[in-house]
Amino acid sequence: MTRRCWKGHYSHVIFDFDGTIFRTTGALQYVYSRLAPKYRLPRIDAETYEALRELPVGQRLSRLRISPVLLPFLVRDARRIYRSLAGAYPPEPGMPEVLEDLARRGVAVAIISSNGTRYIRTSLARYRLTMFDEIICSGIFKKAGAIRAYVKRKKAKPDAVLYVGDEHRDVEASRSAGVGVAAVTWGYDTRKNLEAAAPTFIVETPAELGEILAQTATPSRG
């Protein structure tokens, strides 16, 4: 991250969940290993996993031979396994402090994730993260619509909203919805993959994210 001064204007900050707030990359690998035999998907070794992190989600699904017809069934089964793992993975070190600082300063904080709300709420409760105004399940390819609906519901200006996520598709969804986006490099996608989507900010650590938000986030009026 290049150090600079940013004009504060983000009254609403929306977070992705998996790979952004919580360290759940291991959960994804575990779920895939459980479902691969059932759906006859290729095995993934460490080298293949790193190669997949370089790809946008569409290319990733193609590489894994996951067709549009198969995807809904795979997502259904994945969510079932995910629910059994709720609370098993901790927050990314430093993220609770970032969230607590936003809440303390009166910034509206929400989650929009493709994960299920039951899983998210269970994990948040275990680690006593209670600062979120809304927790929304968007589905895998409907995040842009969920962001737009949130902005409209909150009567916020799009340029007063920042989305924080860890995937190329998070950046694309945010840009489609007309809001700013901070891409974090500690989650599912590599920095190279994230940079290709041209986010507003790209950050390496929660401390860097906290620095950006300290200078750009402002209290919400409602």
C-alpha positions, 0 to 999 in steps of 0.5 A: 500500500502506498502511504498517502492521505485520503479524504474521509467519506465512507460512512458505510463499510461492507465486508466479505466474510470468508477469507476477509474477516475469518481465516476460512481458506482451510475450510474451502479446501476441506469442503472440496476434498469431501465433495470431489469424489461424489462429483468426480472432480479433480484432486487438488494438490498444493501447487494446483491450489496456488495456480487456482488462486491466480484465476477469476472464479469463472476460469477456476470453475472451468479448470475444475470441470464444474459446469453451470448445471452442476454448480447449484448442487455443489453449492447446496452440499458445500453449505451443508458441510460448511454449517458443521464447521461454523466457529471452527476457524478464527478471525484473521489476526487484527481484523477484530480490532479494525471492526471494533474501531469502525463501530466505536467511531459510528461507522455503519458496518455490514456483511454481504457474503455468499456464505449462509447467514447461519454459519456467519452468525455462529462464527461471529457469536463465538468470537463476540463480534457484534458490531454488524448492522446487517448480515446478508447472504448474496449467493455466489454471483449476485453480490453486485445486486445485494450491494446495490440493494443495501445502498438503496435501503440505507439511502446512502450515496454509492461513493460513501460505501466501501466494500472489503473483500478478498476475491477478484469477483468481489472487486468486480461486483463492487465496481458494478454496484458503483461503490469503492472496494478494498481488496485484501491479499490474505484471503483466497485470491492472489495479489496479482489476481486482485490487481487485475480487477483494479480495486480502489485500494489493495492492502496486505495486512489488517493494520494497513486496512485499519490505516486506510479506514482511519483516514477515510471512514466517517460516522453514519447518520443512520 
